[in-house]
Amino acid sequence: MPERLRIGQAVTLRWSFLLSVLGEGSFLNLLSFLDRYAPDPVTRRIVALAHQDEARHVAFGIAHLEEQARADPAFRGTLRGAIERRHDALADTAGINADVLDALTVLAAGEWSPAAIARGHAAVQLLQTEMLEGRRNRLVRLGFPADEAADLAALHTRNFM
């Protein structure tokens, strides 16, 4: 295989990994959250359809990357490097944007009372935990040891990746 093609394929696999496993994978958790707290049936249906579509993307991405990792165990080092480079480049954006956090909290609260806002905040905290666990589980599925997967899963950005 020509060198240029090999390099292009490696870049494509890294971007597929960042998008499918981390980005869209975390987005699945967000869509589940939105479904749970949707203010109306139409929103709930749209979110369910989007979740179904994203789940296919994630499943395809993971299956493709699993095959690559099986064929080349050193490939996980390439994936690790992609996470670390992305995190370093976006280090100033780590965590959830405050406006998004507030909007999710209010959505989950469903009303403006202090008790409801506290419940909404707890729901968003649970969402963040679920996203982290989802990223960790997908990394373990790709062959990363659990402790390394946990460390890498924690390197997320403001857009939930």
Protein Blocks (a to p, Z undefined) as FASTA:
>chain_A
ZZklmmmmmmmmmmmmmmmmmmmmmmmmmmmmmmmmocbfklmmmmmmmmmmmmmmmmmm
mmmmmmmmmmmmmlmmmmmmmmmmmmmmmmmmgcjdfklmmmmmmmmnopabfklmmmmm
mmmmmmmmmmmmmmmmmmmmnopafklmmmmmmmccfkoZZ
